[in-house]
Amino acid sequence: MEDIQSKLLKKSKKAKLEQFGKTISFIAILFIVVVVVAIFYFVASKGLATFFKDKVNVFDFLFGKEWNPGSVSESGKPLVGALPMIAGSFIVTLLSAIIATPFAIGAAVFMTEISPKLGTKVLQPVIELLVGIPSVVYGFIGLSVVVPAVRSVFGGSGFGILAGTFVLFVMILPTVTSMTVDALRAVPRHYREASLALGATRWQTIYKVVLRAAVPGILTAVVFGMARAFGEALAIQMVIGNASLMPHNLITPASTLTSVLTMGIGNTVMGTLENNALWSLALLLLLMSLFFNIVTRLIGKKGEMK
Amino acid sequence: MIASVGFILTVTGCGAVDNGESINAVGSSAMQPLVEAAGEQYSSNHLGKFINVQGGGSGTVLSQVQAGAVQIGDSDLFAEEKEGIDSKLLVDHKVAIVGLTPIVNKEVGVSDITMENLRKIFTGEITNWREVGGKDQDVVLINRAAGSGSRHTFEQWVLDGKQPKGSQEQDSTGMVRQIVSTTPGAISYVAFSYVTKDVATLNIDGVKPTEDNVKDNKWTIWSYEHMYTKGKPEGLTKDFLEYMLSDEVQEDIVPQLGYIPVSQMQVERDVEGNIQKISK
C-alpha cells in the first residue's frame, strides 16, 4: 500500500525529464537575453560617449553633411556629420526593396498557386541555395560584373547607389521570396475554394483573395528583406564606392553606415573621438534593426488571420 | 598497481609536450605578409615557439599594445602620429621600409607627372587627364580608408597639408589595385610590392618609383614599418624582434616581399619628417 502511495506521489521519470528540459531551455533563454542586453549596453555606452564625453551635438551628428572625424571644422567642431551615410543606407535599402518586391511576389505566386510541383521541386531549392552564398561572393560579382555594366550603361565610374541597389536586390530577393511563399501558403484552402465556387477565375482568386489575405505576411517579408539590406556590409562596401559624400545621383560614389563602420574601425584608437563616432554609427544601426523588428511585430499582430 | 599508476603519471607528466610559448603580433595589413613570413621561419627554426600574426589595422593595435593585450603592434605610422596613444610607453622597432607609388589605369596616357599636379589631382583641382597631358578622360580618385597607414603616408608627402578631395575609399590594397586596373581614368596609390602589370605607375618629377630611389630619399613617398612593444621587449618578443633585424630576415625575406631593409637606407627620417644622412 505504502509503496503504491509513494510511487504515485513521487514524480515520474517523464516529469523529471520534462523539468530538466524546462530548466535547460530557461537557462538558454536567459543567456540569450543577457547577451542581448550586454550588447546593447556595450554599444550604447560607446556610442553615446560621442555625445556625452566628446560633446558632439546630436543634431550635428544626425544632420551634418561632413564626415571626417579626424579633423575639426573652422568653428572648432569635430566633423562627424553622419547624414551622407544615413541617406546612403536608406536609399539603397528602399530602392532594393522596391525592385525586389514585385519579383518576389511574382515568384511566390508562381510557386504556390500556379505550379506548386515545379515550385517545391525546383524553385525552392534554388532560392534556398541563393541564401547560402556568402556575401563576399555577391560583392565580388558586383565588383566585376555589375559595376562595369552600370558604368557602360549609365556612365560615371560605376560605383554608387545604383550598383549597390542591384547587388542588394539579388541578396534580399531569396529572403523576401521564401517568406512571401510562406505567407501565401498560410492562406487557408477554403478561401480559394470559396472563391472558385463563386465562379471567380484563377487570376481573380489569386489577385483578389489570396494576395489580399496575405498582405500582412508579404509586408513582413519586405520589412525583413529591408532589415537584411540595411545591415549588409561586405558586399555593399565593395560596390558602393565608400565616399562620405551626400548622394546627388545614383551613379556617384556614396557610402552606407555599415561600409564606413567596417572600413574605419581598425584604423582608429579605442577611446578617441574617431572611434566613438564609429560606435555611434553602430548604435544607429542597432536602433534601426530594433525598429525593423518592432515594425514586423506590429504588422504581424495587426494582420493575424483569424 | 598504485606504483604503476604513479609511474605512468610521472612519465606523462615529464613527457608532456612542451606547449611552448607564443606571442601575438597584430596590426597593419601592409606589414602582415612580412611578419607572417618571418614568423613562420622563426617557428620552424625554434620548435615550440609561435608567432601569431594578424591584420586588422594600425590604429586599434597601438592601444592594444599599450594595454598589454598583444605583445607586438605592427604599424605603418609613428605612434606619435596617432591620437590617443601615449607614445612614451611604447618602444619603436623599425624593421623595414615600404615605398608607395601612385598607380593609374593603363589607359590614361600619362606616365610622368609633377608633384604639384599629383597634389592637384588628389585635392580635386585637376579633374581630367587632359590637363596633365593624358587622354580626355575624367579622373576617378580612389583613396584608402581614412586613418589607414598608407593613406596617411601618401597624404603626408604628397598633399603637403592640403585637404584631400572627398572620394571613393577602399579598405584594402588588393581591392584598390583591382579597381584601378578595371576602371577607366582611375588613380590610387599602393606599396611597391603590390604593383603588377595590370596597372601603371607614375614617375614624379622624372623620378622613378624604385627601391634605389627610396634609399637616398629621391623618391619621398615612403614610410617605416614599425613594430611597437610596450616597454623594453623581453623573452620571446625580444628574440623575435632580434630575428626580424637579423641578416636572415633583412637580406632574404624583406627584399623578397618587396620591402626595403633598414640597413640599406642611406637616410634617416624622424617623426617630423626631417631627413638626415646616415654616415657610414
Interface residues (C-beta under 8 A of the other chain):
Chain A: N68 P69 G70 L143 S144 V147 P148 R151 S157 G158 F159 Q237 M238 G241 N242 A243 S244 L245 P253 S255 T262 M263 G264 I265 G266 N267 T268 V269 M270 G271 T272 E274 N275
Chain B: G55 G56 G57 S58 G59 T60 L62 S63 K82 E83 G84 I85 V140 A145 A146 G147 S148 G166 S167 Q168 E169 Q170 D171 M175 Q178 I179 T182 T183 P184 G185 A186
